[in-house]
């Protein structure tokens, strides 16, 4: 583990000092006996979440704030909504009804796409996270949209970021056990236990665990995830609160899912389409593997110091690992020669770890004879990221272009592979342990990025908070230490700085309708993807600027919550290739992208028994400059549809059927590019752009999905529920828009679950 030891020292000193100070705070506040945290400025009040409706967010400003008061768009997926729609592991079912959100992969790569920009990480309780979190641990998910995230949390993509809020221990004892079985061999068991620790005053605990396994339509492909977490919460006599959570997660895939190949014309050398007829073909063999692991430890301390000041200190450590073996999906199906070309199998082991420290001090007070409500946030951040990635590729001498009469090289048990002939007899695979067949490194690097940051944020409320003005100034210093061990090796050291200001306003046109607008800037150090072989060795930060504007409404007696807004965002310093006057090329960072669009989110509680959720996003993200790849200009990034949305409902029956409830929804995703717009670009002998091999023009089909669920609650003292979920009722064949690859999503499925608890 390569985490900076100063993290541990700083965390320990600050937590101890803060705890000691809280014991003698000038104006201590009495502890309440319930679980509604009214003392801390940083925790969302549990009363703010009613079913599918959430009225507060802690991610939008690092302190608990009403969503209607923020000068930008924040969407919240509540715990009840995830329970009703999230019966399926590691996919976007719970988030397809949120505007502007195309992809979310909680328990795999950690990839997400918001407003046209993809990200390889997210946040968990405000700290850096590579996804890989079991749903059993998550209480709610908050989406903060736009580059304003940088002024709040530092490094991020301009489309926004996801913050997963974990469950907290409760003083009221409860337990729940859930069992689920269903299509594709789905089998899941999870449990949650929480309650007071009788031997420690004002202390509660949380224990969660899960085990999940499934198969796919692709023969041989399986997945098994299991996780475990323990949390402890202690409420001090002074009113402070200390929360500690540790968890571990492991996801193991055999065989690795194969990409859907392209339909290829080998005579004219053109890619025609994505070949869904081969979407369930197993290209990787029975011994391939993709295994991911994650472990973490997070501690937070919150204290209202007096009537003005509140303090929060948090620290986090995490470790993540990915094992990738013999995973090399095909890239093209040559229908003329009836042959599928595979990539070269490899073995890779990615180790990533890091940690962070956050200190937030809030001052809330009145100014100018109580006419102005002022709230100031002062923050210090530190985060550390380390990546070690050795990768070995199969020796080319053992790779053959197969024909029907080809004899495999080597004796039984030695490694060889064949290209696949669709329509012929099944191919036998022999995948070896690591050995001399993998003759050299294709990647061998160690990267480290340390980011020190701080912010000052001021929120001023005029005329009884009818007009809210916001201003944030954030400064970050990024220190990079890159090592490449390829060949003679290269070492690169450097640093980048980033200034991320933002301005915003929120004006209540009427007591129930407000207009908002904000301007913000952000940065992304891109530490995960840098290597010491880049030119220049240290990449400049990617920078972004953008506008958010729209209206928020709380109508019909707080039954209808609506956010309708537009955005305009520019991303610069995107890596590209430039053609020099002498005909050679160089990697540069002059590329740029532009995102424009509209988001609509609506939650309507029509009656006490019927609730609707509507989310719609229109997006026009394009490359505006891409070096010598001039053909890419004007095209959208990979897997970004121009339109996406969903409509969901929940209805609880009354009278004789009051024990029954149902929920369901329909989602629509427009056609989207299957590759980045420069994929397949062709150049002449002078290095000038001359065309594309067709991949730029291939669009994945649009798809509409219907899901439905029924629930029955037993009339017993114990909480018992039986649930039936129908997924993809129309049995639509489609490719899920996840960044990890073009893999086929599930067809029609039926799933049954039973919950029991108290």
N, C-alpha and C positions, 0 to 999 in steps of 0.2 A: 504494500500500500504506500502511495506516494503523497498522501495529504500533508500539507504544510503543518508542522507541529505547532506553529503559532495559533492555528485555529483552536486547538484544544486549550492552550494557555489562555487565549483571549476569552473563550467561552466560559471556562471555569472561573476566571477572575470576575467577569461581568455578572455571571449568574449568582455567584456568592455575594458580590458587593451589592447587587440589586436586592437580593433576598434579605441581606442584613439591613439595608436601608429601609425596606418595607416594614420591618418589625418595629421601627421607630419613626414611621411616617408621621408628619405633623397632624394630619387629619385622617386617621384610619376610618374605613367604611366597614360597617358590619356585614358579615357574610350571610347571604340568604340561604334558606334551606333547600330551595328548588334548584333546577338545572338551568334556569334562565339567567345568563350572565349579564347583569346590569351594571357591573362595576368597571369593566374594561371597555376602553374606547376602541378596542381592536377586534372584538368578537361580535358576530351577528346574533341578535336576539332571536331565540327560537320562535317567538311569536310572529316574526316577520315571514315565516314560511308556512303557507296554508295550502296543503295539497300540491297542485302544480304551480302555484303562484308564489313567487319570492319577491319581496319588496326591498330587501337590503342586500348589499354586497360588501365584502371585506377586501376583495381584490382590486376594485376600481380605484382605490386611493390608499391602500394599506391600513385603513381604519374603517370601522363599520359606518357605512353611508347609505342613505336611501338611494336606490337606483334612479328614481325620478329626479334626483338633485345633481346627478353627475353630468358633465358637459360632453359626454361621448356615450357610445353604445356598450352596454354590458348585459349579457344574457346569462341566466342561471337555470341549470337543470336540477330540479329538486330531488331529494331522496325518494319521494313517493313516485315521481315520474320514472326514475331509473328502475325502481322495483317493478313497476307495471310494464315497462318496455325493455328492460335490460336483462332478459332471461338468457341472452346469448353472449358467449364469452368473447371479449376482445374485438368487438366490431362497433359500427356506428349507429346501431339501432336506436339508442337512447338520444343521439345527437342529430339525427337526420331532420328533426323538426326545428332546428336552430338556424336562423338566417346566416348566410355567409360561410357556414361550416361544411366543407366537402368531405373531409376525412379525419377520423380520430382513431388511433390505434393505442389503446391503453396498455394492453398486455403483450405487445410485440415490439415493434421498432420504436415506438414513441412518436412516430410521424403524425403530423396533422397539417391540414390545409385550411387556412382562414383567409377569406377575401382574396383568393388567388395566389397567396404566398405560402409555400410549404415550410415547415419547421421540423427539425430533428429532435426537438425536446419540448418539454412543457414544464409547468411548475407543480409542486405538491406542497401545500401549506406555505406558498411563497418562495420555496427553494427549488433550484434546478433539479430536473428529473427527466430521465430518458424513458418515460412511460413505465411499462413493466410494473403495473400495480393491479392487484386483484380488486374487482368491483366490491367484494365483501368489506373492504377497508374504507371505501369512499362514501361520504355522506352527501356531498353535493359537488357539482362541477360548475365553475364560473368561467365564462368566455369574455375576456377583455379585448376589445377590438380596436385596431388602429395602432400607429406608431407611438401614441401617447404612453404605451406600456413601457417604453424605454425610460421615460421621465419618472416612472414609478419604480420599476424593478431593474433597470439597466438593460443589458444586452437582450435583444429580441428581434424577431422578424417583423416587418412593417404591418402585416395583416392582423397581428394580435397574438395572443397566447392563451393557453388553457391553464387554469389553476384548479387542481383537485383538492378539495377540502376533506380531510380525513375525519372519521368518527372520533368522538371524545368520550372518555368514561363518564358515567352518570351516577349520581348518588342513589337514584331509584333503581332497585335490583330488577333486572330483566334478562331473559335468555331467549334465543331463537335458533331453531334447527331447520334447515331447508334441504330437501332432497328433490332432484330433478333428473328425469330421463327423457329421451326423445330420439328423433331422427338422427341419422348419421352416427349412431353409437354414442350420442351425447349422454353423459353421466356426470352429475355434479352434486357434491355435498358441501354445505358450508354451515358455519355456526357463529353466533355472536353471543357473548356473555359479558354483562357489565353490572356493576353494583358497588356498594361501599366495602372498604377494607375495615373489618370490625376492629382490628388491632391497631389502626392508626387513625386518629381523629381527622375528620374532614377530608378523607382520602378515598378515592374511588378507583376502580380498575376496569380495563377492557381487554378481552381476549377474543380474537377472531381467527378463523382458519377455514380453508377450503381445499377441495381436491376436485379436479375437473379433467375429463378426458373425452375425446371425440375422434371420429374418422371423417373422411371427405368423399366426394364423388370420385376423386382420383384414387385408383387402387393403391393400397399400401400406405397412403399418407395418413398419419395420426398425429395427435397433439395431446400432451398431458401437462396441465398446470397445477401446481399446488403452492399454497402460501400460508403464512402464519404471522400473527402480529400480537403484541402485548403493549398496552398503554396504561399509564398511571397518572392520575390528576390529584393534586393536593391544593386545597384552599387554605391559605394562611389566615391567621387571626386578624391580620391587618387588612384583609380584603384582597390580597394578591392571589395569584393562581399560577401554579407550576404544572406543566403538562409535558410528559415524556412518552414517546412512542418509538418502538423498534419493530421492524418487520423484515421478513425474508420471502422471496418469491422465486420460483423456478418454472420455466416453460420449456418442454422438450418436444421437438418435432421429429418424427420418423414416419415416412420418408418426407423430405422437404417437398413442399408444393411446387409444381412446375409452372412456369409462365405459359400463357397461351401463345403459340407461335404465330408468326406472320405468314400470310399466303404470298409466296414469292415466285416471280416469273424469272427463271434463270436465263432465258434467252435474251430478254430485253433488260435484264438486271433491274427490275422494278418491284417494289413491295406493293401489293395490291390491297390487302385488308388483314384483319385479325381473323384467324381461322378457328371459329368456335366449334367446328366439328372435331377438332383435336384438343379441346379444352380440358378433357379429363384424362389425357394421355400422361402416364407416369414416365418421365424422362430421366429421373435421377436415380432410380433403382432402390432396392429395399434397404440398403445400408447407408444412405445419405442421412444427414442430420443437421438440424439447426436448433441449438439449445441456448437459452438465455437465462441468466440469473441476476438477481438484484437483492441487496441487503442495505439497510439504512438505520440510522438512529437520529431522532430529532427531539430537541428540547426547547420549550418556550416558557418564558416567565412574563406574566402581565400584572401590572399593578397601577391602580389609580393612586397617585402620590398625595394629592389633595384636590381641592375643588377645581383647580386649573390644569395640573399636569398629570399625564398618564405615561407609563413607561412599558415598553415591550422589548425583551431581549430573546433572541432565538438563535439556535445553532443547529447544524445539520452535518452528518457524515453519510456518505453512500458509496457503494461499490457495485459495479455492474460488469457482467462478462457475457460474451457471445462466442459460442463454438459453432463453426460453420465447416461442414465436411462433405465433399463430393456433391455440392449443390451447384449445378451448372445447367440451367434450363436452356432449351433450344431458342434460337433467334429467328429461324425461318423454316418454313416447310416448302421445299422446292417441289411443286406439284407436277412439273414436267418430268423430272427424274424420280419422283415418288420418294423423296428423301428429306429427312429432318436433320438440320445441322445443329449440333449442340455446342455449347461453350466448353472450354477446358475446365475440368473439375479442379478444385483447389481445397486446401485445408487452411483455415484461418482461426485465430483465437484473439478476439478483441477484448482487452481489459481496460475498463474505464473506472476511475474513482475520483472523489472530490469531496468538498464540504463547503460550508459557508457560515457566516456570522451576520446577524442583522440586529441593529439597535435602533428602535424608533422611540422618539420622544414627542408627545403631542401636548400642545397648550391650547386650551379652549377658554375664551374669555370675551368680555364685552369691551368695546371701545367707544370713545366719543359720547360719553354720557349714556351708555347702554344702547346707542342707536345702531351700532355695527356689531354683528356677531362674527367673531374672528376665530379661526382655527389654524394653527401653525403646526406643521410636521417637519421635524428634523431627523434625518436618517443617516446611519453609517452602514455600509455593506462591505462584505468581503466574500469572495467566492474563489474556489480553486478547482481546476479541472485537469485531469491527467489521462492520457490515452497511450496504450502500448498495443501495437497491432502487427504481429508477425503473420505473414501469409505466404504459403508455398503453393505453387502451381504445378500441375502434373507435367512430368518430363515429356516433351514433344515427341520423343522417339517411341513412346508407347501409345500415341494417339494415331488412329488410322482412319482413313476414309473407307467406310465399309461398303462392300457389295455382297451380293448373295453368296458368292463363292469365296469370300475373304476368310482366311484362317486367322484366328486371334493370335497375337504374339505371346509367347511365354507359356509355361506349363500351368496347370490348374492351380489356383491360389495366387498367381501373380496378377498384377493389375492390368486390365485392358478395358477398353470400352468401344462400342460400336455406335455409329449413327443409326437412328431408328428408321425403319421402313414401315410406315403405316400400311395396314392391310396384310402384312406378313405375319409369321408366327411371333409370339412374344419373345422379346430379347432377354437372354440371361445376362445378369450383371455379376461382376466380381470386384468388390470394392475393398481394398486392402487397408491394413493399419498403416500408419505413417512410416515411410521407408524411403529407399533411394529413388523410387519412382518420382518423388517430388524433389527435383534436383537443385532448386535454387529458390531464393526469396523472390516473390513478385512485389511484396510490400514489407518493409521492416522499419518501423519508425516509433519514436517516443516523443509525444508532444505534451506540453504543459502550458496552461494559461491561468494566470492569477489576475483577478479583477478587483480593484479597490474603488469604491464609489461612495458618493454621498449626495443627498438632495435636501433642498429647502422648498417646502410647499406651503402656500398661503391660500386660505379660502376665506373670503369676506362676504358676509350676508347683509344686505341692506333692506330696509322696509319690511322687517319681520321675515327676512330670508326670501322675499319675493324675487330679488335679484341676487344671484350668487356669482362672484367673480373668482377665478382660479388662476394661480400662477405657480409654475414649478421650474426650478433650476437644478439640474442634475449634472454632476461631473464624474467621469469614470476614467481610470487609468488601467490599461490592459498590458500586462507583461507576458511576453511569449518566449518560450524556450523550446526550440524545435530540433529534433535529431533524426536524421535519416542514415541508416546503416547499409544502404544499397551501395555496392561498389566500394570506393574509397571512403564514403561517408561524408556527410555535410552537417554542419552545426550552424544554427541561426538563432541569434538572440535579438530581441527588439521590444519596443513598447509602442502603444498607440494611446491616444487620449480621445475622449469623446465628451462633448458638451451637448446635453439634451434638454433644451428648454421647452416649455409648453404653456399655452394660454387658453383659457376657456371661460364661458359664461353660460348660465342657466337662468332663464327669465320666465316666471310664471305669468303667462298671459291672463289666465284665470286661475282660480284655486285648484283646478283639476287638469289644466293643460299648460305645458311649459315648452319653450323653445330653447334649444341648446346649440352651441357652436364651439369648436375648439380648433386650435392649430398646435401641432406637435412635431417633434423631430425625434429620431432614434438612431441606433447603431447596432451592428452585429459584427463581432470580431471573427466569426466563422472559424473558431478554434478547432472544431471537430474535423474539418476538412483541409486544414493546412498541412503542408509538408515542407521540409527544409530544401526541397528541390524546386520549389516555385520560384519564379522570377517576377518581381523581387522576392527574396526569401521570406520576408514578412509582408503578408498581404495588408493593404490598407483596410480599415473598417468599412464595411458596407454601411451606407448612411441613407436615411429616409426622412421625408417630410410629408406631412399630409394634413388634410382638413376633414373634420366630421361636423355634420350639421343635420338638424331635424327637429322633430317634436316628440314629446313624451306625454302620455295622457293616462289619467286614473279616473275612469268614468263609471257611471251607473253605480254609485255608492261603493266604490272600490271593488267592483266585480270585474271590470275590464281594464287590463293594463296593456298599453300599446306603445311601441317605439317604432317610428318611421323616420329613417334618415338616409342621407347620402354620404359618400366619402370620395376623396381624391388623394391618392398617395403615389409618391415617386420614390423609387429605389435606385441608388447609384452605387458605383464601384463594384458592379457585378463582373466576375471573371469572364474574359473573352479572349479571342485570338486576333492579333493585329498583323497585317502584312507590311513588312518593312520595304523601303525602296529597292533594296538589293534582292528582293524576292524571297527572303527567309521570313519566318513567322516568329512571333514572341507572345507569350502569355501576358495579357495586360488586364487592367481592372477599370475599364472605361465603359462597360456595358451598363444599360439602364432599363428599367421596367416601369410601367405606369399602370395603376389600378384605379378604375372608376366603377361605381356601382351604387345600388340601393339595397337596404336591408329593411325588412318588416318583421317584427315579432309581436304577437298578440296572444294574450291569455284571457279567456272570457269564461267566467263562472256564471253561466246562464241561469241556473238555479242552484240550490244547495246540493243537488244530486247530479248535475250535468256540467261538465267543464270542457272547453275547447282550447286547443293550442294550435297556433298557426305561425309558421316561419317560412319566409321567402327571401331569397337573395338573388339579385341580378348583378353579374360581375363582368367587366370588360378589361381584364388584365392583358397587356401586350408588351412585347419587347420593343423598346423605342430606339435602341442602338445595341449592336452585337458584333462590333469589330468587322472583320472581313466576311463574316456570315451575314451578308446583307439581305439574304432571302428570309432570314428569321424575323426581320423587323415587321411589326404589325400582327404577329401571330401570338397566341396565348401559350403560357407555360404548360408543361405536362400535367394531364389529369385535372384540368381546371375547367369545369363546365360554365357556360354563360348564364345558365338559369338552374336553380335548385330550390326545392321547397317541400314542405310537408304539412298535412293537416291531421291532427289527432284529437281524440275525444275520450272522456271517461264518464260512465253513467252508473250510478248506484241505484238499484231498484228500491221501491218502497212497498209498504203493505205486506202481503203474504210472501213476496219475493225479496224482502229486505236483506236477506242474507246473500244475495247475488249482486255482482257488479260486472261490468264489462268495459273494456277499453280497446281501442284500435286506431288505425291510421293509414293514410296513404302518403307515399313520398314519390317525388319525381326528380330525376336527375337528367339534365340535358346531355347531348353529345359532348365529348371532351377529347382533346388531343391525346393520342397514345404515347407520344414521345415529346421531348423538348424540341422546339422549333428548328434547332440547328442539327438535330440527329439526321444523318444521311446526306448532309451537304456534300457537294462535289466541287472540285477545284481543278482548273487547268494547269498546264505545266508552269505557268507563271505565278501560280498561287492564287489566281483570281476566282471568285465564285462563278460556277458554271451551271448549277442546278441542284436538284435533290433527287434521291433514289425512291421517292414516293412516301417515305415514312412521315414527313411533315404533314401530309394531307390525310393521313389515316385518323379517323375519328372513331372512338369507341361508341357503340350504340347507346342511345338514351334508354332509360328504363323507369318503369313505374311499378312500385311494390305496394302490396296490400298486406297488412298485419292485423290480427285480431286475437283477443284474449278474453277468457271468462274466468271469474273467480267466485268461489263459494266459501263463506265464513261460517264455521260451525257455531251453533248457539251454546257454547260451553264456557266454563270459567277460563280454561286454557285458551289461548289464541291459536286457532287452527284454521288453515285455509287450504283449499285444493284449487289449483290453477291449471288451465289448459291454454297453451299458446299456439296459434297458427301463424307461421311465418311464410312470407312470399306465397300467398295463397294462389296466385296466378301462375306459379312455377316458372317465373321469368328467368331466362338464361342471361347472365350479365357478368361483367367484370367489376369488382368492387374498386372504388377509387382510392386505393391505399398506395403510398409511394414505394412500398417495398417490392412491388412487381405487379405484372398483369395476370393475376390469378383469378380463376373462376370462383364466383360466390355460390353459396348454397342455393339449391332449388327449394321446392316446397318442403316444409317441415312441420311436424307436430311435436309438441313438448309438454310434459306433464310435471307438475311440481306439487309438493306437499310441505307446508310450513307449520311448525308447532312451537309455541313459546308462551311466555308469560310477561 
